[in-house]
Amino acid sequence: MLRNINEMWRFRNLISALVGRHLNARYRGSVLGFVWSFLNPLCLIAVYALVFKYYIRFDQVQNYTLFLFAGLLPWIWFSTGILEATASISGGGSLITKAMFPAHILPTVSVLTNLANFLFAIPLLIAFMLYLGVMPTWNLLALPLVLANQGLFLLGLSLGLAALNVHFRDIQHILGNLITLWFFLCPILYPVTTIPANMRFSLIFNPVALYTNMYHDIFINGRHPDVLEFVFTLAVACVTFLLGNLVFNRYREEFAELV
């Protein structure tokens, strides 16, 4: 694990260059280009807001569109990042076959590319808060800590799944369905208060649900994320990162033969 971290630092310029390349390539040839980084989440939020605010009404949540906005942005980072990272090594082609190329850079680039899209959308979220009369508080300073916490968890999952997917290509297909289930198990479309009391224990075993609560606290409730939730998710993230590195290092020598 320490070797992987050291290599990430040594190749930080390469990672930065690949993230920029992926961001440019994602919207190359489209008329609006990089503007789609903002439009894609906005369109998704508009669809969910229309359905759940006017068709299937959630009257328990004030500023429901803002509630969606604050929950969907980090979810898009998580879901898109993990799906792209899982397929990154199996689709790495000639890069993986190069002896000196550190393969774990590819999942890392997928995670950071989608983090960049998330960060670009945060000013839109803050602008929308101001438009609705919801003033940001000093608790916004806790955002980098929550981002680092979730990023560590996501990177650990990405490394492990990317390595396993080289051997078992079914993983990337199964993962797409699991991500859909995971989405509905998080309080993104609905508040925690709608979950039956005897089922709320499930949130403890769902770190992404706890991350969602933290973002809602920061952007909507104007309070600092719950300390116990933060410490618990950080512990889960550290264990996930350790296990992800162990799985990755177990299979990394075989990548060039199987890709």
Backbone bond lengths (Angstrom), bond angles and torsions (degrees), N, CA, C in turn:
res aa  C-N    CA-C-N  psi(-1)  N-CA   C-N-CA  omega(-1)  CA-C   N-CA-C  phi
1 M - - - 1.453 - - 1.526 110.82 -
2 L 1.335 116.43 -43.55 1.465 119.96 179.57 1.518 111.48 -64.38
3 R 1.344 115.82 -35.24 1.458 118.87 177.07 1.527 110.44 -64.40
4 N 1.339 116.60 -41.83 1.462 120.20 179.12 1.521 111.26 -62.48
5 I 1.333 115.92 -42.81 1.463 119.79 179.23 1.522 110.40 -64.29
6 N 1.327 116.28 -42.05 1.463 120.57 179.12 1.529 111.14 -62.28
7 E 1.332 116.46 -40.36 1.460 119.51 179.07 1.527 111.53 -68.21
8 M 1.326 116.90 -35.91 1.470 119.26 176.00 1.530 110.74 -60.47
9 W 1.324 115.74 -39.64 1.463 119.51 179.60 1.527 110.63 -70.34
10 R 1.340 117.01 -43.89 1.466 120.89 -179.81 1.528 111.54 -61.60
11 F 1.330 116.21 -36.46 1.461 120.70 -176.97 1.527 111.64 -101.94
12 R 1.330 117.23 27.56 1.466 120.72 -177.01 1.524 112.19 -61.86
13 N 1.335 117.16 -34.12 1.467 119.51 178.42 1.526 110.86 -68.45
14 L 1.324 116.79 -37.29 1.458 120.73 176.42 1.521 110.39 -65.92
15 I 1.323 116.66 -42.73 1.467 120.43 178.23 1.521 110.23 -60.16
16 S 1.337 116.24 -45.91 1.463 120.85 179.33 1.529 111.14 -60.34
17 A 1.334 116.35 -42.48 1.464 120.26 179.97 1.527 111.47 -65.63
18 L 1.336 116.64 -40.61 1.466 119.93 -179.92 1.524 111.85 -69.21
19 V 1.339 117.03 -36.87 1.467 119.88 175.79 1.522 110.15 -61.51
20 G 1.341 116.64 -46.09 1.464 120.02 177.66 1.513 112.03 -61.65
21 R 1.332 115.71 -39.64 1.471 119.98 179.37 1.521 110.99 -64.39
22 H 1.339 116.93 -42.84 1.461 120.44 179.46 1.523 111.89 -65.60
23 L 1.328 116.21 -40.03 1.460 119.27 178.51 1.529 111.07 -63.26
24 N 1.337 116.74 -41.30 1.463 120.39 179.30 1.519 111.51 -69.59
25 A 1.338 116.51 -38.75 1.467 120.17 -176.19 1.521 111.77 -72.86
26 R 1.331 117.02 -27.78 1.463 120.14 -174.25 1.525 111.77 -60.79
27 Y 1.319 117.70 -37.64 1.460 120.48 -175.99 1.524 112.60 -117.97
28 R 1.339 115.70 17.35 1.464 119.50 179.01 1.529 109.69 -64.43
29 G 1.323 115.38 134.11 1.460 120.55 178.29 1.512 113.96 91.24
30 S 1.337 118.40 -13.30 1.466 120.33 177.47 1.523 109.52 -85.32
31 V 1.310 116.73 152.29 1.466 122.29 -175.73 1.531 110.77 -65.70
32 L 1.320 116.47 -43.41 1.464 120.74 -176.26 1.522 112.79 -86.47
33 G 1.332 116.38 -15.98 1.456 120.40 174.95 1.514 113.28 57.22
34 F 1.340 115.88 -126.12 1.457 121.52 -171.83 1.530 112.84 -66.66
35 V 1.340 116.58 -16.11 1.468 120.14 178.65 1.527 110.92 -60.30
36 W 1.347 117.14 -24.55 1.460 120.33 178.87 1.526 111.94 -63.44
37 S 1.329 118.26 -20.67 1.463 120.42 174.77 1.526 110.69 -60.57
38 F 1.334 116.53 -29.85 1.463 121.49 177.89 1.526 111.40 -92.71
39 L 1.344 116.23 -38.22 1.452 119.94 -173.69 1.524 112.74 -71.02
40 N 1.336 117.67 -37.08 1.469 119.73 -178.19 1.524 112.39 -58.50
41 P 1.340 119.37 -52.79 1.474 117.70 177.91 1.528 113.22 -65.71
42 L 1.341 116.60 -33.65 1.460 119.27 179.06 1.524 111.17 -64.75
43 C 1.326 116.98 -41.33 1.468 120.47 179.09 1.524 110.40 -64.63
44 L 1.340 116.71 -41.83 1.460 120.26 179.30 1.520 110.91 -64.15
45 I 1.322 116.31 -42.92 1.468 120.57 178.94 1.522 110.36 -64.21
46 A 1.341 117.73 -38.88 1.467 121.43 179.03 1.521 111.06 -61.84
47 V 1.329 116.83 -40.64 1.465 120.85 179.85 1.527 110.61 -64.54
48 Y 1.326 116.79 -49.81 1.464 120.00 -178.80 1.529 111.33 -65.91
49 A 1.317 116.98 -37.90 1.465 119.95 178.91 1.518 110.81 -63.79
50 L 1.332 117.09 -41.23 1.459 120.98 178.86 1.524 110.83 -62.12
51 V 1.334 115.94 -46.41 1.463 120.09 -175.86 1.519 111.73 -69.82
52 F 1.339 117.15 -47.82 1.460 119.92 -170.43 1.531 113.30 -93.67
53 K 1.323 117.64 -9.11 1.464 118.64 176.14 1.522 111.71 -98.19
54 Y 1.335 115.63 -32.15 1.463 118.65 -174.69 1.527 113.07 -114.55
55 Y 1.324 119.17 -33.28 1.455 121.08 -178.29 1.531 111.43 -92.56
56 I 1.332 116.27 -56.63 1.465 121.11 174.73 1.522 106.12 -108.53
57 R 1.299 116.80 94.09 1.458 121.32 -164.83 1.529 111.90 -76.17
58 F 1.368 114.25 134.99 1.457 122.58 171.40 1.524 106.85 -114.99
59 D 1.322 115.94 90.77 1.457 119.78 -176.69 1.523 112.26 -84.22
60 Q 1.357 116.97 -8.44 1.460 119.03 -177.48 1.517 112.55 -74.00
61 V 1.333 117.39 -17.12 1.456 120.99 -173.49 1.523 110.17 -108.84
62 Q 1.319 116.18 120.50 1.459 120.29 173.64 1.535 108.48 -77.76
63 N 1.346 115.81 142.30 1.470 120.17 -176.47 1.532 111.05 54.72
64 Y 1.335 114.67 57.25 1.463 119.51 -173.95 1.525 112.29 -61.17
65 T 1.335 117.78 -36.72 1.462 120.30 -180.00 1.524 110.77 -62.79
66 L 1.334 116.97 -39.91 1.457 121.29 176.27 1.525 110.59 -65.20
67 F 1.331 116.10 -39.23 1.462 121.43 176.67 1.532 110.22 -58.12
68 L 1.337 116.18 -44.65 1.466 121.07 176.83 1.524 111.46 -63.25
69 F 1.317 115.02 -46.11 1.467 121.86 -177.38 1.532 109.98 -55.43
70 A 1.340 116.05 -48.73 1.464 121.06 -175.53 1.524 112.42 -69.27
71 G 1.325 117.48 -25.57 1.454 120.21 179.79 1.516 113.85 -91.46
72 L 1.329 116.73 -34.63 1.463 120.29 -175.62 1.520 113.05 -74.79
73 L 1.327 117.89 -36.46 1.467 119.21 -177.65 1.530 112.38 -58.62
74 P 1.338 119.72 -51.91 1.477 118.06 177.71 1.526 112.30 -67.07
75 W 1.342 117.51 -29.27 1.466 118.76 177.44 1.529 110.85 -66.57
76 I 1.323 117.60 -40.69 1.464 120.81 178.11 1.522 109.96 -60.97
77 W 1.333 117.00 -41.54 1.467 120.04 175.60 1.524 110.47 -59.29
78 F 1.331 116.53 -47.58 1.458 120.28 -177.25 1.528 111.69 -64.83
79 S 1.335 117.14 -53.07 1.466 120.47 -172.88 1.523 111.95 -68.19
80 T 1.338 117.10 -46.48 1.461 119.31 -179.80 1.516 111.01 -67.95
81 G 1.336 116.34 -39.51 1.457 120.38 179.46 1.516 112.74 -61.56
82 I 1.331 116.90 -45.51 1.467 119.26 -176.73 1.524 111.58 -71.60
83 L 1.342 117.18 -35.18 1.468 119.73 178.45 1.531 111.19 -67.41
84 E 1.325 116.33 -44.24 1.466 119.59 179.35 1.525 111.18 -68.77
85 A 1.323 117.02 -39.73 1.465 120.45 -178.76 1.523 111.19 -66.03
86 T 1.334 117.23 -38.52 1.459 120.84 -179.04 1.525 111.60 -60.24
87 A 1.333 116.63 -36.64 1.465 120.62 -178.97 1.523 113.09 -93.09
88 S 1.331 117.99 2.14 1.465 120.43 -171.13 1.522 113.18 -69.74
89 I 1.323 118.07 -39.92 1.465 120.12 -177.59 1.524 110.85 -78.70
90 S 1.339 116.68 -44.01 1.461 119.48 178.84 1.525 111.24 -62.94
91 G 1.327 117.03 -24.46 1.462 120.88 177.00 1.516 113.17 -103.68
92 G 1.336 116.31 12.41 1.463 120.78 -175.22 1.511 114.87 -72.39
93 G 1.326 117.40 -18.83 1.456 121.43 175.49 1.510 114.29 57.17
94 S 1.325 115.11 -129.93 1.471 121.18 -172.86 1.520 113.12 -65.34
95 L 1.335 118.05 -24.56 1.465 119.63 -179.66 1.530 111.12 -63.64
96 I 1.331 116.50 -41.34 1.464 120.82 -176.60 1.525 110.95 -67.29
97 T 1.322 116.87 -32.26 1.472 119.77 -176.73 1.520 113.01 -77.61
98 K 1.323 117.06 -8.95 1.470 119.60 176.94 1.524 109.18 -77.39
99 A 1.324 115.61 128.21 1.468 120.65 -173.06 1.522 112.80 -60.92
100 M 1.326 117.97 -35.03 1.464 120.99 -173.73 1.530 112.91 -92.14
101 F 1.339 117.42 -2.56 1.464 118.90 -176.39 1.530 110.21 -82.95
102 P 1.343 118.13 123.38 1.468 121.12 178.74 1.530 110.04 -77.71
103 A 1.314 117.08 109.77 1.462 121.84 -170.93 1.524 113.20 -62.27
104 H 1.343 117.16 -29.56 1.466 118.32 -176.02 1.526 112.45 -70.08
105 I 1.319 117.22 -6.34 1.457 119.68 175.74 1.527 111.05 -66.98
106 L 1.335 117.26 -33.70 1.464 120.18 -175.76 1.532 112.56 -64.33
107 P 1.351 120.75 -49.15 1.467 118.71 174.22 1.526 112.33 -61.50
108 T 1.332 116.19 -36.59 1.467 120.05 179.25 1.520 110.99 -62.21
109 V 1.329 116.89 -42.25 1.464 121.38 179.29 1.526 110.19 -63.25
110 S 1.342 117.88 -40.91 1.469 120.52 178.71 1.524 111.23 -60.99
111 V 1.338 116.27 -42.83 1.465 120.69 179.58 1.531 110.45 -64.56
112 L 1.337 116.72 -45.52 1.464 120.51 -175.96 1.524 112.08 -72.16
113 T 1.334 117.62 -33.47 1.469 120.19 177.85 1.525 110.65 -61.90
114 N 1.323 116.19 -44.37 1.461 119.34 -179.99 1.528 112.07 -75.40
115 L 1.341 116.87 -26.59 1.460 119.36 171.28 1.518 110.09 -63.69
116 A 1.338 117.31 -41.11 1.465 121.33 178.75 1.528 110.49 -59.09
117 N 1.343 116.87 -43.35 1.463 119.65 177.93 1.526 111.28 -62.19
118 F 1.331 116.59 -37.80 1.460 121.14 177.27 1.526 110.62 -63.50
119 L 1.332 116.08 -46.52 1.463 120.23 -178.54 1.530 111.44 -63.67
120 F 1.337 117.16 -36.71 1.461 120.42 178.63 1.527 111.38 -64.97
121 A 1.339 116.84 -27.99 1.461 120.50 -177.44 1.527 113.03 -86.43
122 I 1.325 118.32 -15.52 1.461 120.66 -177.70 1.536 112.31 -61.20
123 P 1.360 120.33 -41.97 1.471 118.31 175.62 1.528 113.42 -57.26
124 L 1.346 117.09 -34.00 1.468 119.59 176.02 1.523 110.68 -65.09
125 L 1.335 116.05 -39.99 1.461 120.00 178.32 1.523 110.76 -63.14
126 I 1.319 116.90 -44.15 1.467 120.51 -179.94 1.526 110.38 -66.20
127 A 1.331 117.16 -39.39 1.463 120.58 177.40 1.532 110.59 -62.75
128 F 1.324 116.24 -39.48 1.462 120.46 178.88 1.524 110.60 -67.10
129 M 1.335 116.88 -37.10 1.460 120.42 175.39 1.522 110.83 -59.52
130 L 1.323 116.24 -46.77 1.463 120.69 -179.90 1.523 111.22 -63.48
131 Y 1.322 116.14 -38.42 1.470 120.82 178.96 1.529 110.94 -61.14
132 L 1.344 116.21 -37.07 1.466 120.80 -179.43 1.520 112.36 -86.26
133 G 1.332 116.57 -1.31 1.451 120.13 179.38 1.514 114.09 83.26
134 V 1.326 117.16 16.90 1.469 121.94 176.71 1.518 107.75 -97.13
135 M 1.309 116.74 110.89 1.450 120.57 -175.18 1.529 111.62 -85.62
136 P 1.319 117.39 131.62 1.478 119.56 174.48 1.524 110.14 -61.79
137 T 1.319 116.27 148.84 1.459 121.17 179.41 1.523 109.64 -115.75
138 W 1.320 115.31 176.64 1.459 119.98 178.85 1.521 112.03 -64.06
139 N 1.318 116.63 -16.40 1.464 119.31 178.58 1.522 112.10 -65.93
140 L 1.328 116.96 -11.91 1.462 120.82 175.03 1.532 111.24 -61.28
141 L 1.344 116.18 -22.01 1.461 120.30 178.31 1.524 112.41 -66.34
142 A 1.340 116.71 -17.43 1.466 120.28 178.26 1.526 111.77 -80.20
143 L 1.338 117.01 -9.55 1.464 120.45 -176.59 1.531 113.12 -57.33
144 P 1.354 120.06 -46.19 1.475 118.39 179.54 1.521 113.72 -58.63
145 L 1.343 117.54 -33.12 1.457 120.26 178.80 1.528 111.26 -67.40
146 V 1.330 115.25 -41.69 1.467 119.17 179.03 1.534 110.07 -68.13
147 L 1.332 117.01 -39.07 1.461 120.84 177.01 1.522 111.37 -61.07
148 A 1.327 116.74 -44.38 1.467 120.60 179.06 1.522 111.19 -64.86
149 N 1.322 116.52 -39.09 1.456 122.28 178.42 1.529 110.41 -61.77
150 Q 1.322 116.45 -52.17 1.461 120.28 -179.89 1.530 111.20 -65.97
151 G 1.327 117.17 -37.79 1.459 120.81 179.94 1.519 111.75 -62.05
152 L 1.341 117.42 -39.71 1.457 121.24 178.27 1.526 110.59 -64.53
153 F 1.322 116.21 -43.24 1.466 121.21 178.20 1.529 110.54 -62.64
154 L 1.320 116.63 -46.57 1.458 121.47 -178.95 1.521 111.66 -64.48
155 L 1.325 117.01 -40.75 1.461 120.50 -179.50 1.527 111.09 -66.29
156 G 1.329 117.22 -39.57 1.463 119.92 177.38 1.520 111.92 -62.10
157 L 1.347 116.23 -46.58 1.462 119.94 176.61 1.524 111.10 -60.95
158 S 1.328 116.72 -42.49 1.465 121.52 -176.41 1.522 111.68 -63.52
159 L 1.329 117.32 -43.40 1.462 120.45 -179.60 1.525 111.32 -62.80
160 G 1.338 116.03 -46.21 1.460 119.54 -179.20 1.515 112.60 -65.47
161 L 1.330 116.91 -46.30 1.469 120.48 -177.81 1.524 111.63 -69.51
162 A 1.333 117.41 -36.44 1.468 120.40 178.86 1.520 110.51 -63.16
163 A 1.342 117.07 -40.41 1.459 120.85 179.09 1.523 111.19 -68.65
164 L 1.318 117.40 -43.37 1.462 120.86 179.95 1.526 111.47 -66.57
165 N 1.322 116.64 -34.20 1.461 120.35 -177.49 1.526 112.29 -66.59
166 V 1.329 117.63 -24.02 1.459 120.28 176.45 1.526 110.41 -64.33
167 H 1.335 116.01 -35.75 1.468 121.16 -179.51 1.524 111.88 -89.35
168 F 1.315 116.38 -36.13 1.468 120.53 -175.77 1.531 108.29 -126.08
169 R 1.319 116.68 91.25 1.472 121.02 -173.51 1.525 112.79 -67.35
170 D 1.330 116.66 -13.33 1.470 119.13 178.16 1.525 111.50 -65.79
171 I 1.339 116.83 -21.02 1.466 119.98 -174.73 1.519 111.32 -58.90
172 Q 1.344 117.94 -43.82 1.463 119.83 -177.44 1.527 111.90 -65.26
173 H 1.340 117.47 -27.02 1.462 120.27 178.02 1.530 111.10 -81.04
174 I 1.325 116.37 -41.26 1.466 120.20 176.88 1.523 110.54 -64.21
175 L 1.333 115.46 -38.59 1.463 120.42 -176.19 1.526 111.78 -60.95
176 G 1.335 116.88 -36.69 1.462 119.49 179.36 1.521 112.20 -57.81
177 N 1.333 116.88 -40.40 1.472 120.61 178.61 1.520 111.35 -73.56
178 L 1.331 116.85 -38.00 1.459 119.77 178.51 1.529 111.42 -65.15
179 I 1.333 116.31 -35.70 1.466 120.15 178.61 1.530 110.45 -63.69
180 T 1.328 116.68 -38.89 1.471 119.91 177.46 1.522 110.64 -61.95
181 L 1.340 116.63 -45.42 1.467 120.34 177.02 1.517 110.73 -62.03
182 W 1.330 116.26 -44.20 1.468 121.37 -178.81 1.526 110.86 -59.12
183 F 1.326 116.16 -38.62 1.468 121.08 -179.83 1.527 111.02 -57.84
184 F 1.341 116.64 -45.86 1.459 119.80 -176.79 1.522 112.51 -77.30
185 L 1.332 117.64 -10.79 1.461 121.08 175.72 1.529 112.00 -89.45
186 C 1.326 116.60 -0.77 1.472 121.77 178.35 1.527 109.73 -106.67
187 P 1.332 118.21 144.54 1.475 121.05 -178.85 1.532 111.80 -77.73
188 I 1.333 115.27 64.96 1.465 121.46 179.62 1.519 109.97 -99.14
189 L 1.328 116.74 -45.09 1.467 121.67 179.07 1.515 111.98 -88.83
190 Y 1.317 116.97 -17.25 1.459 121.51 -174.30 1.529 108.75 -139.47
191 P 1.333 118.20 152.32 1.475 120.48 177.68 1.522 110.72 -78.91
192 V 1.310 115.72 159.97 1.467 121.33 179.81 1.517 110.97 -59.78
193 T 1.333 117.17 -30.47 1.468 120.72 -176.38 1.519 112.66 -64.40
194 T 1.341 118.58 -18.65 1.465 120.54 179.53 1.525 111.94 -83.39
195 I 1.329 117.56 -10.50 1.462 120.65 179.14 1.526 108.53 -78.60
196 P 1.336 118.89 129.62 1.468 119.96 178.29 1.529 110.76 -55.39
197 A 1.312 115.85 143.02 1.465 120.95 -175.29 1.520 112.34 -56.89
198 N 1.340 116.35 -36.24 1.465 119.14 -177.77 1.525 112.87 -76.87
199 M 1.357 117.01 -3.39 1.464 120.87 178.97 1.521 112.78 -111.89
200 R 1.303 118.25 -4.04 1.467 120.15 -175.48 1.522 112.84 -70.44
201 F 1.320 116.30 -15.13 1.467 118.71 175.58 1.530 110.89 -60.89
202 S 1.347 116.10 -24.56 1.464 119.60 -178.20 1.531 111.91 -63.30
203 L 1.338 117.30 -24.56 1.469 120.34 178.80 1.527 111.12 -63.68
204 I 1.340 115.77 -31.37 1.466 119.66 -178.16 1.532 110.53 -63.84
205 F 1.329 115.84 -32.83 1.460 120.45 -177.94 1.529 111.93 -93.59
206 N 1.308 116.65 12.96 1.461 121.66 -178.23 1.523 109.08 -128.86
207 P 1.329 118.49 88.65 1.471 120.58 -176.97 1.523 113.02 -58.03
208 V 1.339 117.60 -34.23 1.470 119.68 -178.33 1.529 110.38 -66.25
209 A 1.330 117.51 -34.40 1.464 120.56 175.55 1.529 110.53 -63.54
210 L 1.331 116.07 -39.77 1.465 120.09 178.95 1.527 110.76 -68.43
211 Y 1.346 117.11 -38.50 1.460 119.36 174.64 1.533 110.52 -60.63
212 T 1.319 116.15 -40.88 1.469 120.27 178.89 1.525 110.45 -60.08
213 N 1.325 116.98 -43.23 1.469 120.55 176.71 1.527 111.12 -58.74
214 M 1.327 116.52 -40.55 1.469 120.23 -179.03 1.520 111.08 -64.01
215 Y 1.333 117.04 -43.28 1.471 119.78 178.82 1.527 110.74 -65.37
216 H 1.321 117.33 -38.44 1.462 119.67 176.43 1.524 110.94 -63.77
217 D 1.339 116.91 -39.68 1.467 119.96 177.66 1.526 110.73 -61.84
218 I 1.333 116.64 -43.67 1.462 120.62 -176.01 1.523 111.65 -69.15
219 F 1.330 117.01 -47.60 1.463 120.28 -171.01 1.524 114.07 -91.17
220 I 1.331 118.05 -29.61 1.461 120.31 -172.75 1.525 112.24 -110.38
221 N 1.324 116.22 -48.84 1.465 119.68 -174.22 1.520 113.31 -83.60
222 G 1.337 116.61 -12.92 1.461 119.79 177.08 1.509 113.87 65.50
223 R 1.323 116.76 33.76 1.463 119.65 178.45 1.520 109.92 -133.83
224 H 1.320 113.41 163.97 1.469 119.83 -179.67 1.526 109.09 -72.04
225 P 1.343 118.37 142.15 1.470 119.66 176.56 1.518 111.68 -55.63
226 D 1.312 115.51 146.68 1.454 121.14 179.99 1.530 109.96 -57.76
227 V 1.330 116.70 128.36 1.465 121.22 -175.44 1.522 111.39 -63.65
228 L 1.339 117.33 -41.56 1.464 120.31 -179.16 1.529 110.68 -64.91
229 E 1.340 116.49 -41.35 1.459 120.01 177.60 1.522 110.85 -62.67
230 F 1.334 115.97 -41.17 1.460 119.36 -179.10 1.527 111.10 -65.94
231 V 1.330 116.85 -45.91 1.469 120.42 -178.72 1.525 110.21 -64.68
232 F 1.336 116.90 -41.71 1.455 120.10 -179.74 1.528 111.19 -63.82
233 T 1.332 117.42 -47.02 1.462 119.92 -179.14 1.523 111.04 -67.23
234 L 1.328 117.52 -33.15 1.461 120.15 176.88 1.528 110.41 -65.56
235 A 1.320 116.84 -40.58 1.466 120.19 177.43 1.530 110.27 -63.46
236 V 1.335 116.54 -43.47 1.465 120.53 177.57 1.521 110.31 -62.45
237 A 1.336 116.49 -41.13 1.466 120.69 179.85 1.532 110.98 -62.89
238 C 1.324 117.02 -42.26 1.473 120.24 179.91 1.522 111.32 -64.66
239 V 1.338 116.92 -43.19 1.465 120.33 178.20 1.527 110.23 -65.02
240 T 1.327 117.00 -41.80 1.467 121.20 179.10 1.519 110.96 -63.34
241 F 1.328 116.61 -40.94 1.462 120.47 178.86 1.527 110.85 -65.09
242 L 1.325 116.95 -40.61 1.465 121.10 177.97 1.526 110.69 -63.43
243 L 1.341 116.88 -48.80 1.461 120.63 -179.29 1.521 111.27 -64.96
244 G 1.343 116.53 -39.30 1.457 119.93 178.56 1.524 111.84 -60.64
245 N 1.328 116.12 -41.10 1.470 120.32 177.78 1.524 111.57 -67.37
246 L 1.332 116.74 -38.02 1.464 120.12 178.70 1.523 110.78 -63.08
247 V 1.325 116.88 -45.94 1.467 120.92 178.57 1.519 110.11 -63.82
248 F 1.329 116.44 -43.62 1.461 120.58 -178.86 1.524 110.89 -61.27
249 N 1.318 117.00 -47.58 1.464 120.65 -178.53 1.524 111.83 -67.80
250 R 1.327 116.43 -26.68 1.468 119.91 177.88 1.530 110.93 -64.72
251 Y 1.325 117.57 -34.95 1.464 120.65 -173.08 1.524 114.29 -109.74
252 R 1.321 119.23 -7.09 1.463 120.64 -168.85 1.524 113.49 -61.89
253 E 1.318 118.39 -31.05 1.468 120.38 -178.27 1.523 111.86 -69.47
254 E 1.333 118.04 -15.76 1.457 121.13 -176.42 1.527 112.60 -99.42
255 F 1.329 117.44 -2.59 1.458 119.93 -174.02 1.534 111.69 -59.64
256 A 1.330 115.63 -48.63 1.475 120.25 -174.25 1.525 111.68 -60.29
257 E 1.333 117.18 -31.38 1.476 120.43 -179.61 1.521 112.17 -76.75
258 L 1.335 116.74 -30.56 1.466 120.18 -171.29 1.516 113.80 -98.85
259 V 1.334 117.42 -19.65 1.472 119.14 -178.54 1.521 110.19 -74.29
